[in-house]
Every structure is written in C-alpha cells, then in structure tokens.
Amino acid sequence: MTKEIVSCKLTPAERETIINIFKDENGVDIIEAETTRPKDYHRMLKAKWELIKLQEHKDGSFVSALFTARANMLTFRTNKG
C-alpha cells in the first residue's frame, strides 16, 4: 500500500466511487474501486478489500483510496420501494 499526502480536499458534491470489473491474467473477475467517499472507504476496509493506495490531506483527513478485490466480494442491494 502506498500513502500520499495531498494539499487539496473535495467538496461533498465532488465525492464519488468508481468501480471497474475486469478479468486478470488467469481469467478471474477482479474489482478495482477508487473512492473519495469516506463512508465507502470504511465499508471497503471493513469488508477486507485490499487497499492499494491511500491519499490523505496534510491535516490527516481522508481524501481518496484505491482498492482491489475478487468480483464475488461485490454485492448490490435491491430497492423494493
């Protein structure tokens, strides 16, 4: 895991999570997720996704993170409303 200190922050309206699913060299589906949303960051940590890169502001607050995991670790909730 690499850690970077940055001097800029995002506003809440600028925060996002981007998830890419692709096959690795062995044909296994892999997730690569980049997030700037603190809530998603903590969920991915709790789910034990592999943290590849972390960016923190110089004041120590979270800015962004890059994770990877096997695709079967990704689930979507269904809205029944």
C-alpha positions in Angstrom: 0.0 0.0 0.0 1.3 3.4 -0.9 0.3 6.5 1.1 0.3 10.0 -0.3 -0.2 13.3 1.4 -2.0 16.0 -0.6 -2.9 19.6 -0.1 -6.4 19.6 -1.6 -9.8 18.4 -0.5 -13.0 17.6 -2.3 -16.4 19.1 -1.5 -19.2 16.6 -0.7 -20.7 17.2 -4.2 -17.4 16.2 -5.8 -17.1 12.9 -4.0 -17.6 9.6 -5.9 -16.9 5.9 -6.1 -15.9 4.3 -9.4 -15.9 0.5 -9.7 -14.3 -1.3 -12.6 -14.7 -5.1 -13.1 -12.2 -6.9 -15.3 -10.5 -10.3 -15.8 -7.0 -10.8 -14.6 -4.4 -12.8 -16.5 -5.9 -16.1 -15.1 -9.4 -15.2 -16.2 -10.6 -14.3 -12.7 -13.0 -11.4 -12.4 -11.4 -8.7 -10.3 -12.8 -5.4 -8.9 -10.8 -2.2 -8.8 -12.6 0.5 -6.9 -11.5 4.1 -6.4 -13.4 6.2 -3.8 -13.4 9.7 -2.5 -16.4 8.9 -0.2 -15.3 8.3 3.4 -18.4 6.0 4.0 -17.4 3.8 1.1 -13.8 3.8 2.2 -14.7 2.5 5.6 -17.1 -0.2 4.2 -14.3 -1.5 1.8 -11.9 -1.6 4.7 -14.4 -3.5 6.9 -15.0 -6.0 4.0 -11.2 -6.6 3.9 -10.7 -5.4 0.3 -7.0 -4.9 -0.4 -6.0 -1.3 0.0 -3.6 -0.3 -2.8 -3.3 3.4 -2.5 -4.4 5.9 0.2 -4.4 9.7 -0.1 -4.7 11.8 3.0 -4.9 15.6 3.4 -1.9 17.2 5.2 -4.3 17.6 8.2 -4.7 13.8 8.4 -8.2 13.6 6.9 -9.2 11.1 4.3 -9.1 12.2 0.6 -9.2 9.1 -1.6 -8.4 5.4 -1.8 -7.9 2.7 -4.4 -8.9 -0.9 -3.6 -8.9 -4.3 -5.3 -10.9 -7.5 -4.6 -12.3 -10.5 -6.2 -15.6 -9.7 -8.0 -17.6 -12.1 -5.8 -17.0 -9.7 -2.9 -19.2 -7.1 -4.6 -22.9 -7.2 -3.8 -25.7 -4.8 -4.8 -28.8 -4.2 -2.7 -32.2 -4.3 -4.2 -34.6 -1.4 -3.6 -38.0 -2.8 -3.1 -39.7 0.6 -2.7 
